[in-house]
Amino acid sequence: MSPHARRTFLRQAGFTAASLMVLPGAAHAVPSYAGGVPANTLLSAAAEWDELQQAEPWDVSWPKKLTGKHKAMFDVPEVEGGVGVLRAGIWQRQYTDVLKTQPGDLSTVIVVRHNGIFLGMNQEFWATYEVGKAEKLKGDDGKRLKHNPVLPTPGQDAPASMRALMLDKQIENGAIVLGCGLAYRSVVGMIQQRDKLDAAEARKKANSMLVPGVIMQPSGIFANVMAEEHGCAFVYAV
């Protein structure tokens, strides 16, 4: 992990500006995080985040749904065109085709964390806050990515084989999708800066733009470990 990546993570985790100064190269730190939001905005939001979270306990009931004979957790820390999410769907398809498993025999967990958290946001969020531009993301054509690549593109019909791999369809078919609460602060901060909202209002708006079915967790690593403890094979999917 580079010094910049470490600083970014620690800001997301809510560490104070003073504590960040002990990091190597802190004097040259870029005072921003995902989306170009100033560090002081993040630090303020992080302080309020923990207070807000006390009234909204984490949902950790999802392991009860891991009932399949075959269980796999796909770790998705980057957007990367959505390949991490697509691989989860391809795994299910291949186990069904090759091993002749039944749908109930498979339990899939997808963890979107770090920059991959943006895959858990709907197309309205991507268009409104220009995620592709903010994160310098490009599509297969080399142009700026304008839409969430793991959701249906507005105005376009995807082939049935590809449609089945989309995040919303996988959730509909039983996949468990978990979001990193630390990375989600970047999403909230982006909304807070753009719309001039307080932390509570920005978080409420962010929640309204989550892909239905995404379950937020304290962190992506928390979700990864919990899935493994409940029998899931770990797959680094990006």
C-alpha positions as semicolon CSV with decimal commas, in nm:
position;residue;x (nm);y (nm);z (nm)
1;M;0,000;0,000;0,000
2;S;0,144;0,337;-0,100
3;P;0,169;0,623;0,154
4;H;-0,111;0,806;-0,029
5;A;-0,335;0,499;-0,023
6;R;-0,262;0,457;0,348
7;R;-0,354;0,817;0,422
8;T;-0,674;0,782;0,221
9;F;-0,773;0,472;0,416
10;L;-0,699;0,632;0,753
11;R;-0,908;0,935;0,665
12;Q;-1,197;0,708;0,570
13;A;-1,151;0,532;0,903
14;G;-1,195;0,864;1,082
15;F;-0,842;0,924;1,212
16;T;-0,767;1,283;1,307
17;A;-0,549;1,518;1,106
18;A;-0,294;1,520;1,391
19;S;-0,258;1,144;1,387
20;L;-0,210;1,147;1,010
21;M;0,090;1,376;1,046
22;V;0,299;1,092;1,188
23;L;0,278;0,906;0,857
24;P;0,582;0,906;0,626
25;G;0,558;1,187;0,372
26;A;0,269;1,353;0,553
27;A;0,402;1,699;0,464
28;H;0,334;1,616;0,100
29;A;-0,008;1,462;0,156
30;V;-0,280;1,552;-0,087
31;P;-0,568;1,689;0,128
32;S;-0,842;1,501;-0,055
33;Y;-0,992;1,156;-0,094
34;A;-1,210;0,974;-0,347
35;G;-1,404;1,227;-0,552
36;G;-1,170;1,515;-0,466
37;V;-1,348;1,603;-0,142
38;P;-1,127;1,807;0,100
39;A;-0,988;1,611;0,394
40;N;-1,138;1,850;0,651
41;T;-1,484;1,776;0,506
42;L;-1,421;1,404;0,543
43;L;-1,288;1,435;0,896
44;S;-1,593;1,636;1,001
45;A;-1,827;1,387;0,836
46;A;-1,641;1,092;0,991
47;A;-1,688;1,233;1,339
48;E;-2,062;1,263;1,281
49;W;-2,083;0,925;1,107
50;D;-2,013;0,722;1,420
51;E;-2,276;0,915;1,613
52;L;-2,532;0,858;1,339
53;Q;-2,447;0,488;1,321
54;Q;-2,539;0,433;1,686
55;A;-2,904;0,477;1,593
56;E;-2,878;0,236;1,298
57;P;-2,713;-0,094;1,401
58;W;-2,523;-0,298;1,144
59;D;-2,718;-0,584;0,985
60;V;-2,509;-0,896;1,046
61;S;-2,791;-1,148;0,996
62;W;-2,691;-1,228;0,636
63;P;-2,474;-1,536;0,720
64;K;-2,797;-1,721;0,798
65;K;-2,862;-1,721;0,423
66;L;-2,537;-1,909;0,349
67;T;-2,705;-2,247;0,321
68;G;-2,561;-2,380;-0,005
69;K;-2,321;-2,673;-0,034
70;H;-2,085;-2,449;-0,230
71;K;-2,007;-2,104;-0,084
72;A;-1,783;-1,834;-0,228
73;M;-1,709;-1,473;-0,137
74;F;-1,588;-1,239;-0,414
75;D;-1,374;-0,951;-0,289
76;V;-1,417;-0,643;-0,515
77;P;-1,193;-0,351;-0,405
78;E;-1,189;-0,168;-0,740
79;V;-1,438;-0,081;-1,014
80;E;-1,228;-0,225;-1,300
81;G;-1,521;-0,229;-1,540
82;G;-1,724;-0,440;-1,297
83;V;-1,530;-0,761;-1,365
84;G;-1,534;-0,863;-0,998
85;V;-1,912;-0,870;-0,991
86;L;-1,932;-1,041;-1,329
87;R;-1,695;-1,315;-1,211
88;A;-1,933;-1,396;-0,926
89;G;-2,211;-1,456;-1,177
90;I;-1,984;-1,655;-1,408
91;W;-1,885;-1,881;-1,116
92;Q;-2,248;-1,965;-1,053
93;R;-2,309;-2,033;-1,421
94;Q;-2,005;-2,260;-1,455
95;Y;-2,084;-2,462;-1,143
96;T;-2,435;-2,513;-1,274
97;D;-2,318;-2,613;-1,624
98;V;-2,018;-2,825;-1,530
99;L;-2,108;-2,975;-1,193
100;K;-2,484;-2,977;-1,255
101;T;-2,552;-2,802;-0,926
102;Q;-2,897;-2,674;-0,841
103;P;-2,956;-2,304;-0,758
104;G;-2,999;-2,386;-0,390
105;D;-2,656;-2,552;-0,382
106;L;-2,475;-2,221;-0,434
107;S;-2,427;-1,934;-0,190
108;T;-2,261;-1,623;-0,331
109;V;-2,128;-1,323;-0,138
110;I;-1,997;-1,013;-0,316
111;V;-1,807;-0,755;-0,110
112;V;-1,774;-0,410;-0,271
113;R;-1,512;-0,215;-0,079
114;H;-1,247;0,056;-0,124
115;N;-1,308;0,218;-0,466
116;G;-1,532;-0,075;-0,555
117;I;-1,800;0,078;-0,329
118;F;-1,920;0,281;-0,628
119;L;-2,048;-0,041;-0,788
120;G;-2,307;-0,050;-0,510
121;M;-2,454;0,287;-0,617
122;N;-2,733;0,326;-0,872
123;Q;-2,721;0,492;-1,212
124;E;-2,872;0,814;-1,080
125;F;-2,577;0,852;-0,843
126;W;-2,326;0,778;-1,118
127;A;-2,480;1,037;-1,350
128;T;-2,543;1,306;-1,089
129;Y;-2,202;1,293;-0,924
130;E;-2,004;1,200;-1,237
131;V;-1,830;0,904;-1,080
132;G;-1,642;0,819;-1,397
133;K;-1,492;1,165;-1,414
134;A;-1,418;1,191;-1,041
135;E;-1,248;0,849;-1,030
136;K;-1,092;0,869;-1,380
137;L;-1,270;0,552;-1,494
138;K;-1,282;0,445;-1,857
139;G;-1,502;0,196;-2,039
140;D;-1,418;-0,064;-2,304
141;D;-1,418;0,208;-2,569
142;G;-1,151;0,407;-2,386
143;K;-1,393;0,690;-2,309
144;R;-1,497;0,816;-1,967
145;L;-1,729;0,568;-1,794
146;K;-2,066;0,736;-1,747
147;H;-2,268;0,453;-1,596
148;N;-2,234;0,181;-1,335
149;P;-2,103;-0,110;-1,547
150;V;-2,278;-0,377;-1,338
151;L;-2,626;-0,232;-1,377
152;P;-2,841;-0,202;-1,691
153;T;-2,734;0,098;-1,900
154;P;-3,023;0,342;-1,945
155;G;-3,171;0,316;-2,293
156;Q;-2,982;-0,003;-2,383
157;D;-3,086;-0,366;-2,380
158;A;-2,818;-0,613;-2,275
159;P;-2,814;-0,973;-2,406
160;A;-2,991;-1,212;-2,171
161;S;-2,663;-1,391;-2,091
162;M;-2,503;-1,063;-1,980
163;R;-2,815;-0,934;-1,805
164;A;-2,804;-1,233;-1,569
165;L;-2,459;-1,123;-1,451
166;M;-2,567;-0,771;-1,351
167;L;-2,557;-0,686;-0,981
168;D;-2,931;-0,628;-0,940
169;K;-3,014;-0,957;-1,111
170;Q;-2,764;-1,149;-0,896
171;I;-2,921;-0,998;-0,583
172;E;-3,264;-1,095;-0,716
173;N;-3,134;-1,451;-0,759
174;G;-3,004;-1,474;-0,403
175;A;-2,651;-1,331;-0,404
176;I;-2,557;-1,142;-0,087
177;V;-2,392;-0,807;-0,162
178;L;-2,206;-0,633;0,119
179;G;-2,073;-0,276;0,117
180;C;-1,776;-0,132;0,307
181;G;-1,893;0,123;0,563
182;L;-1,554;0,295;0,565
183;A;-1,545;0,343;0,187
184;Y;-1,910;0,451;0,195
185;R;-1,800;0,762;0,380
186;S;-1,642;0,874;0,051
187;V;-1,981;0,840;-0,117
188;V;-2,150;1,041;0,159
189;G;-1,875;1,303;0,151
190;M;-1,912;1,342;-0,226
191;I;-2,283;1,415;-0,184
192;Q;-2,223;1,643;0,114
193;Q;-1,977;1,861;-0,075
194;R;-2,171;1,875;-0,402
195;D;-2,514;1,937;-0,249
196;K;-2,403;2,141;0,054
197;L;-2,578;1,908;0,299
198;D;-2,500;1,817;0,657
199;A;-2,374;1,467;0,732
200;A;-2,713;1,322;0,826
201;E;-2,886;1,457;0,513
202;A;-2,602;1,343;0,288
203;R;-2,607;0,995;0,436
204;K;-2,984;0,972;0,394
205;K;-2,951;1,072;0,030
206;A;-2,668;0,824;-0,025
207;N;-2,882;0,547;0,124
208;S;-3,159;0,630;-0,122
209;M;-2,913;0,576;-0,408
210;L;-2,778;0,240;-0,295
211;V;-2,860;-0,050;-0,522
212;P;-3,157;-0,221;-0,348
213;G;-3,035;-0,518;-0,149
214;V;-2,682;-0,395;-0,076
215;I;-2,611;-0,448;0,296
216;M;-2,365;-0,205;0,451
217;Q;-2,105;-0,347;0,693
218;P;-1,854;-0,180;0,928
219;S;-1,584;-0,244;0,668
220;G;-1,513;-0,464;0,369
221;I;-1,254;-0,661;0,564
222;F;-1,509;-0,720;0,841
223;A;-1,743;-0,864;0,576
224;N;-1,466;-1,074;0,417
225;V;-1,365;-1,236;0,744
226;M;-1,722;-1,299;0,851
227;A;-1,800;-1,469;0,519
228;E;-1,492;-1,690;0,550
229;E;-1,584;-1,780;0,908
230;H;-1,916;-1,905;0,774
231;G;-1,758;-2,132;0,515
232;C;-1,707;-1,916;0,207
233;A;-1,405;-1,967;-0,015
234;F;-1,220;-1,636;-0,059
235;V;-1,191;-1,509;-0,417
236;Y;-0,992;-1,192;-0,492
237;A;-1,209;-1,100;-0,790
238;V;-1,027;-0,796;-0,938
